[in-house]
Amino acid sequence: MKILIVEDDLKIGNSLTKGLTAEGYKITLISNGDTAIDESHKFYDLALLDIMLPGSSGIEVAKNLKENNPATKIIFLTAKSTLEDKLTGFETGGDDYITKPFSYEELLARIKAVLKRNIENNKLIYKNVILDLGNNTVKIQEKNVELSRKEFELLKFLIINKNKVFSKDELIEKVWGYDSEILPNTVEVFIKSLRNKIEKPFNNQKIIETIRGFGYTIKND
């Protein structure tokens, strides 16, 4: 699972990154609110947000995360401890609110509890396609469909961002990552493989559309 940490205290941020990476999570650490908002179009299972940040506040980051990806869970991790602060956090879409100083063991337990709720409830549904984000499984017309990890991530990204057209280079950046060395033609291979698995066996249903000269999209129902 992917976790976004937005924390300007790099001692805390680096410590959390090290600990959570050891737990098997994929971590992105950002120390500036404006940079975090730029990152908010990407899908994360969970975001750990400080509130007092350089640039935009953690509240603004949360709003952008929820607007772009409503399924992202949010835990505020902050020194702001008044009741008003907590209520604002929950009203913004926070799933939990932890004040500093904090116990790492308690934080880890709360992360697992929030993500467990995410696993139990977090399914993406598009037409007859159901993605279980907890188990990384796909069902179409009640039949299990075997996808590779990257095929699953590519399909998930396109469904989450329905009606937006992405070029091959944009898909490489957002699904494989900035530092990926794969070539644009590889995206074509993955799209073709996905279509063979989720369209052809099901009466050639149309899910992924090619917009000539621009890229690929999944349109709203």
N, C-alpha and C positions, 0 to 999 in steps of 0.2 A: 504493500500500500504506500501511497505517496503522501508525504506530510510537508507542508510549507511552514517554516518557522520564520516569523518576522519579529526580530529582537535586536535592538541597537546596542545592548551590552554584549559584546562579542565573547566575553568570558562565559556568560550564560549560554549564548547561542552555540558556541563551539562545543561546550560540554553536552548540551542537549543533542546536538548533531552526532557526536561520538556515541552517546548512550543509545539513542534511538536507531542509529545505523546498526549497532551491534544486535539490536532486537529484530533486525530484518526489514526495517522500514527504509524507503528511499526518501532522502531528505534534501530539501532546497532551503538554504538559509539566506535571508535577506535582512539588511539592517536599516533600510530606509522605506518609509511609507509610500512615497511616490513610486519607487522601484517596485514595491509589492503590488501596487495597483496596476502597473504595466504587466505584471506577471499574472494578474487575476483572471485572464481569459483562459488560462490552462486549467485542466481538471486536477484537483487534489482531493484525496479522500478526507483529509483533515488539515486545518490550519491552526497553529499556535500563535496567537497574536498578542504582542504588547500593545498598550494603548498609546502611551506617550512615546512618539517616534519622531525622528527628523522627517520633515516633509509632512505628508498626510498622516492623520492619526490612525490607530488601529481600528477605530469605529468606521472610518471611511474605507479602509481596506476590506473590512468585513462586508460592508454594503456592496462593494464591487464584486467580491467573491460570490456572494449570494445571488447577485444579479446575473452573473455569467454562468455560475454552476450551482443551482439551488441545492444539489445533493451534498455539497461540501460541508462537513461538520466543522464547527469552530469552537475552540477553547480559548478564552481570554486568559492571559498569563501576565499579570500587571501589578504594580504597586498601588494603583488606585483602588481604594477599598471601601468607599462609602456605599450606602444602600443605593443612592441615586446612580452611582457609577455602575453598580451591578445590574440594576434595572435597565439602564441604557444598553448594557452589553447583551442582555437577554432579548430586549426588544429589537435589537439589530439582527438577531438571528443566532446569538451565541448558544451553544449546547451545554457549556459549563463555564465557570468563572473561578479562577484560582488566583489568590493574592500572594505577592512576594513578601517575605521569603517563603519558599515552598520546599517540600520534601520531594526529591526525584521519584522515590518509590510511590508516593501518593499520586504524583502526576502521571506516572506510567500506568497505574491502576485506572485512573480516570480516562486516560487515552484509550485503553483497551475496552473500558465500559462503553465509551462513546462510539468507538468503531464497531463494537459488537452490535449496538443498536443500528449502526449504519449497515452492517452485514445483513441483519434480520429484515430491514425495511427497504434497503436501497436496491431497487431494480429499475433498469431502464427498459421502457416498453415502446416499441415503434411498430405499428401495425401488428403483425403476428410474431414479431421478433422480441424475445425477452432476454435481456442480459442481466444475469445475477452478478453484481459487482463484488459481492463477498466471496463467491466461489469461482469467479471468472469463467462461468459457464453460459452457454447460449442454448435456448430452446426456440424452435420454430414449429408452429402447429403441434405443440406438445412433444416434438421429437428433439432429442439432444443433437447438437451440431458441434463437431470437433473443430476448434480453431486453434492455431498457434497463439502464443502470447502476444506477438505483435499484431497478428490479425485481429485479435480481440481488442487490443488497445486502439487500433485504427478504426474499427467499427464503432467502438464506444465514443471516440472523439467525434466522429462524424454525426452520430446520433445526438450527442449532447449539444453539438453546434449545428443543429438542423437549419437548413435554408441559407447557410453561409457556404460560399464557394472557396475552396482552398487549392492553391497550386501545388505541384509536386514538391517544390522547395519548401513551401509553408508546412506541408504535412511532414516532411523530413524534420523540420525544426521543432514542430509541436508534438510529434509522436515518437520520433527517434532521439531528438535532442540536438542542441546547437552544434555539439562537437562530433556528431555522427559523420562517418565517412562514406555512407551509402550513396549511391547515385540516383538521380531522378528516375531512371528506368526501373529501379528496384520497386518504386512505388507502384508503377504499372503492373509489375508482377504480383504484388500483394493485392491490388484491386481486382485483378483477374482471378486470383485464387479465392478471394472472398465471394465474388460473384458465382464462381463455380460451386461454392459450398452453401450460400444462403439464398441464391436466386434460382439457378437452373434446376435443382432437385425439387423445387416448390413451384412448378408450373411457370418457370421463368419470371417470377414476380420481380417487379422493378423496385429496387431499394437504392442502390448507389447510382447516381446519374453523372455522366460525363458532360461537362460544359466546354465545348470545343474552344480552344484558345485560352481557356482560363483554368480549368482544373476539375475537381470533383465535389459533389454535394449530396446530401440526403435532404430531400424537401419535406416541409411540414406536411402532416396528413391532410 
